[in-house]
């Protein structure tokens, strides 16, 4: 069983004064021996003062750098081998921390709090998250229940391998989840009921949604390139074949457009093969970090 002294609870925070006091109070009452690390991302309110009064350890950024940057700072400065990442705004329930730790005890390397449908802030956000989950599941080949949940427990040594991949914005959960799946580190999902956050959400649905999709594609191309390039190549090959069939029947000729489509299909396929070789080098690098 995981010892509480081996746990660091990381709270990325930017102007979270409205809710962080209650969060810290609950965490301390449930896990008094765990390290509590607040990463202050350039707050202009009294978030830092509240954290200090509660006895938390504080690491401050000189300016706002982003949620992902705060996660990376927290992972680098945490002293223990088990990391808990959770929001400081009151959405995540501290009583669920033990449920995540229990999953790590079962042999998993990451345990993620998967929000129930009723926990989503709006219908639009629920539909967007469902679409992200489906796309990421296709790119990784694993069922992903909640791609964007920031509430998770993870083994520090595994997580730190992928810090260089994490963006500085709001999509660290996306990148870290896909990286773990593609590196064959077992992940478990724990159903949770997220509460309404204290204060205003900093995530913009359409602006950050586009970033999430781009990151899914980028990480998917890094860890499973042929799942991205082969369908594209097959699409161009299919279009080329149908177009050639049409022009052969109607004009009895092989057109330049058919040739261009076939060449595009071939080049896309070859790019996928080269990307697979680059990906294999990445896996070797990750394994070398274990030595």
C-alpha positions in Angstrom: 0.0 0.0 0.0 1.3 3.5 -0.9 2.6 5.4 2.1 1.1 8.8 2.5 4.7 10.2 3.0 5.5 9.2 -0.5 2.8 11.4 -2.0 3.1 14.9 -3.3 -0.2 16.8 -4.1 0.4 19.4 -6.8 -2.0 22.3 -7.1 -1.4 24.6 -10.2 -2.9 27.9 -9.2 -3.7 31.3 -10.8 -5.9 33.6 -8.8 -7.6 30.8 -7.0 -8.3 32.6 -3.7 -12.1 32.0 -3.8 -11.7 28.3 -3.5 -8.2 27.2 -2.5 -8.6 27.6 1.2 -11.4 25.0 1.5 -9.5 22.7 -0.9 -6.4 22.9 1.3 -8.4 22.4 4.5 -9.9 19.2 3.1 -6.6 17.8 1.8 -4.8 18.4 5.1 -7.6 16.7 7.1 -7.5 13.7 4.8 -3.8 13.4 4.0 -1.9 15.3 6.7 1.5 13.5 5.9 1.4 14.2 2.2 3.5 17.1 0.7 1.2 19.8 -0.6 2.8 21.9 -3.3 1.1 25.0 -4.7 2.6 26.2 -8.0 1.6 29.9 -8.2 1.3 30.9 -11.8 1.7 34.7 -11.4 -1.4 35.2 -9.2 -2.4 38.8 -8.4 -4.7 37.9 -5.6 -3.9 36.4 -2.2 -3.6 32.8 -3.3 0.0 32.6 -2.1 -0.8 34.0 1.3 -3.7 31.5 1.8 -1.3 28.7 0.8 1.3 29.8 3.3 -1.1 30.1 6.1 -2.3 26.5 5.4 1.3 25.3 5.6 1.7 24.4 1.9 4.9 24.6 0.0 4.9 27.4 -2.5 6.7 27.6 -5.9 6.0 30.9 -7.8 6.3 31.8 -11.4 7.4 35.4 -11.9 4.6 35.8 -14.5 1.7 33.7 -15.8 3.1 30.9 -17.9 0.1 28.5 -18.3 -1.4 25.5 -16.6 0.9 23.0 -18.3 4.0 25.1 -17.3 2.7 24.9 -13.7 2.4 21.1 -13.9 5.9 20.8 -15.2 7.2 23.0 -12.4 5.3 21.0 -9.9 6.7 17.7 -11.2 10.3 19.0 -11.1 10.0 20.3 -7.6 7.9 17.6 -6.0 9.9 15.5 -3.5 8.0 12.3 -3.5 7.6 9.4 -5.9 3.8 9.6 -6.3 2.3 12.7 -7.8 -1.3 13.9 -7.4 -2.4 16.6 -9.8 -5.7 18.4 -9.1 -7.3 21.8 -9.6 -7.2 24.4 -6.8 -10.6 25.8 -7.6 -12.7 23.2 -5.8 -13.9 21.1 -8.7 -12.1 18.0 -7.6 -13.0 16.3 -4.3 -10.0 15.6 -2.0 -11.8 12.4 -0.8 -11.3 11.0 -4.3 -7.5 11.1 -3.9 -7.4 7.8 -2.0 -9.4 6.1 -4.8 -6.8 7.1 -7.3 -4.0 5.9 -5.0 -5.8 2.6 -4.6 -5.6 2.1 -8.4 -1.8 2.7 -8.3 -1.6 0.1 -5.6 -3.2 -2.4 -8.1 -0.2 -1.9 -10.4 -1.2 1.0 -12.6 1.2 3.8 -13.5 -1.5 6.4 -13.8 -5.0 6.8 -12.4 -7.3 9.4 -13.9 -10.5 10.8 -12.4 -13.1 10.4 -15.2 -15.9 12.9 -14.9 -19.4 11.6 -15.1 -21.7 13.2 -17.8 -23.5 15.2 -15.1 -20.2 16.9 -14.1 -19.7 18.7 -17.4 -20.2 22.5 -17.2 -22.4 22.6 -20.4 -23.8 20.4 -23.2 -21.3 21.9 -25.6 -18.4 21.0 -23.4 -19.7 17.5 -22.9 -20.1 17.0 -26.7 -16.6 18.5 -27.3 -15.0 16.2 -24.7 -16.8 13.2 -26.1 -15.4 14.0 -29.6 -11.8 14.4 -28.1 -12.1 11.1 -26.4 -13.2 9.3 -29.6 -10.4 10.9 -31.7 -7.7 10.1 -29.1 -9.0 6.6 -28.7 -8.5 6.0 -32.4 -5.0 7.5 -32.4 -3.8 5.4 -29.4 -5.8 2.2 -30.0 -7.1 2.4 -26.4 -10.4 3.4 -24.9 -10.0 6.9 -23.4 -12.8 7.8 -21.0 -11.8 11.4 -20.1 -9.0 12.9 -22.1 -9.0 16.4 -20.5 -9.4 15.5 -16.9 -6.6 17.2 -14.8 -7.3 15.1 -11.7 -4.8 12.2 -11.7 -2.3 10.2 -9.7 0.9 9.1 -11.4 4.3 7.6 -10.7 6.7 10.5 -10.8 9.5 8.6 -12.6 7.2 7.7 -15.5 5.6 11.1 -15.7 8.9 13.0 -15.8 10.0 11.2 -19.0 7.4 13.2 -20.9 7.8 16.6 -19.5 9.5 17.8 -22.7 6.3 16.9 -24.6 3.9 18.8 -22.4 2.6 22.1 -23.7 2.5 25.1 -21.4 -1.2 25.7 -21.9 -4.3 23.8 -20.8 -3.7 20.4 -22.5 -1.2 18.6 -20.4 -3.8 15.9 -19.6 -4.2 15.2 -23.3 -0.5 14.8 -24.0 0.4 12.8 -20.9 -2.5 10.4 -21.3 -1.6 9.6 -24.9 2.1 9.4 -24.1 1.4 6.8 -21.4 -0.9 4.7 -23.5 1.5 4.6 -26.5 4.4 3.8 -24.2 2.5 0.8 -22.7 2.2 2.3 -19.2 -1.1 1.0 -17.7 -3.7 3.6 -17.0 -6.9 3.2 -15.0 -10.0 5.4 -14.9 -11.9 6.2 -11.7 -15.4 7.6 -12.1 -15.7 10.9 -10.2 -18.3 13.6 -9.7 -16.7 17.0 -10.3 -18.1 20.0 -8.4 -18.8 23.4 -9.8 -15.6 25.5 -9.7 -15.2 28.6 -7.6 -14.6 31.5 -9.9 -14.7 31.7 -13.7 -13.3 29.0 -16.0 -10.1 29.9 -17.8 -10.7 27.4 -20.7 -12.3 28.8 -23.9 -14.3 26.0 -25.6 -13.5 26.8 -29.2 -10.1 28.4 -28.9 -8.7 25.7 -26.6 -10.7 23.0 -28.4 -8.7 23.6 -31.5 -5.5 23.3 -29.6 -6.6 20.0 -28.1 -7.3 18.5 -31.5 -3.9 19.7 -32.8 -2.2 18.2 -29.8 -4.0 14.9 -30.3 -2.8 14.8 -33.9 0.7 15.9 -33.0 1.1 13.3 -30.2 -0.6 10.7 -32.2 1.8 11.3 -35.1 4.7 11.0 -32.7 3.6 7.8 -30.9 1.5 6.1 -33.6 2.2 7.7 -37.0 0.6 5.1 -39.2 -2.7 5.5 -37.5 -2.7 9.1 -38.8 -0.9 8.7 -42.2 -2.3 5.4 -43.4 -6.0 6.5 -43.5 -5.0 9.7 -45.3 -2.9 7.7 -47.8 -5.8 5.2 -48.3 -8.2 8.1 -48.9 -6.1 9.6 -51.7 -5.5 6.2 -53.2 -9.3 5.5 -53.2 -10.1 8.8 -54.7 -7.4 8.4 -57.3 -8.7 4.9 -58.3 -12.3 6.1 -58.6 -11.2 9.1 -60.6 -9.1 7.0 -62.9 -11.9 4.6 -63.4 -14.3 7.5 -64.3 -11.8 9.1 -66.8 -11.0 5.8 -68.4 -14.6 5.0 -69.0 -15.5 8.5 -70.2 -12.3 9.5 -71.9 -10.2 6.4 -72.2 -7.2 8.1 -70.7 -5.1 8.3 -67.6 -5.2 12.0 -66.5 -2.6 14.1 -64.7 -5.0 14.5 -61.8 -5.1 10.7 -61.3 -1.3 10.6 -61.3 -1.1 13.5 -58.8 -3.5 11.7 -56.5 -1.6 8.4 -56.7 1.7 10.2 -56.0 0.1 12.0 -53.0 -1.1 8.7 -51.6 2.4 7.2 -52.1 4.2 10.1 -50.5 1.8 10.2 -47.5 2.4 6.5 -47.0 6.2 6.9 -47.2 6.1 9.8 -44.7 4.2 7.5 -42.3 6.9 4.9 -42.6 9.7 7.4 -41.9 7.6 8.7 -38.9 7.4 5.2 -37.6 11.1 4.9 -37.6 11.5 8.2 -35.8 8.9 7.0 -33.3 10.9 3.8 -32.6 13.9 6.0 -31.7 11.7 7.9 -29.3 10.7 4.6 -27.6 14.4 3.6 -27.3 15.1 7.0 -25.7 12.3 6.5 -23.2 13.6 3.0 -22.3 17.2 4.3 -22.0 15.9 6.7 -19.3 15.1 3.7 -17.2 18.7 2.5 -17.2 
